[in-house]
Amino acid sequence: MSEVVDEQQLPAYPIRAYQLIPHPDDPALVALAIETERGHSLFLATREILEDLGRDLLARAELTPPRNRKPPA
């Protein structure tokens, strides 16, 4: 499993979009691009990191209640 660090006090911005981009020079890496209101961030990840992140996100999603959204008027 990949290293998980303790939570820190950091500014948080809602994710508007994300994209997984194959690394052009290294097929063992994938770029994870995340767009927020503050701009884009780009992270490089290995297969192992992507697998761990996917499992962690799915586990967190199971614990997170759905948002009650109002339908558009």
C-alpha positions in Angstrom: 0.0 0.0 0.0 1.1 3.5 -0.6 2.1 5.9 2.1 -0.7 7.8 3.7 0.1 11.0 5.6 -1.7 12.6 8.5 -4.4 15.2 7.6 -3.2 18.8 7.5 -4.9 22.1 7.6 -5.0 23.1 3.9 -7.3 25.3 1.9 -9.9 23.2 0.1 -11.6 24.0 -3.2 -14.4 22.0 -4.9 -13.3 19.9 -7.8 -15.0 21.1 -11.0 -13.5 18.4 -13.3 -10.7 15.9 -13.5 -8.9 14.0 -16.3 -6.5 11.1 -16.5 -3.8 11.6 -19.1 -1.3 9.0 -20.2 2.3 10.2 -19.7 3.8 10.7 -23.2 7.3 9.6 -22.1 6.6 6.9 -19.5 3.8 4.4 -20.0 4.1 3.5 -16.3 2.8 6.9 -15.2 -0.5 8.6 -15.5 -1.2 12.3 -15.0 -4.2 13.2 -12.9 -5.3 16.7 -13.8 -7.8 18.3 -11.3 -9.6 21.6 -12.1 -10.8 23.9 -9.3 -12.0 27.5 -9.1 -8.3 28.3 -8.3 -7.0 26.7 -11.5 -5.5 23.3 -12.5 -3.3 21.0 -10.6 -1.4 18.1 -12.2 -0.2 15.0 -10.3 1.8 12.0 -11.6 0.8 8.6 -10.4 1.9 5.0 -10.8 -0.5 2.1 -11.2 -0.1 1.3 -7.5 -1.0 4.8 -6.5 -4.0 4.8 -8.8 -5.2 1.4 -7.4 -4.8 2.6 -3.8 -6.5 5.9 -4.5 -9.4 4.2 -6.3 -9.9 1.9 -3.3 -9.7 4.7 -0.8 -12.1 6.9 -2.9 -14.7 4.0 -3.2 -14.4 3.3 0.6 -15.0 7.0 1.4 -17.9 7.3 -1.1 -19.6 4.4 0.8 -19.4 6.4 4.0 -20.5 9.7 2.5 -24.2 10.5 2.5 -25.6 11.8 -0.8 -26.1 15.5 -1.2 -29.7 16.7 -1.2 -29.7 18.8 -4.4 -32.6 20.9 -5.5 -33.6 20.3 -9.1 -32.9 23.2 -11.5 -35.8 25.7 -11.7 
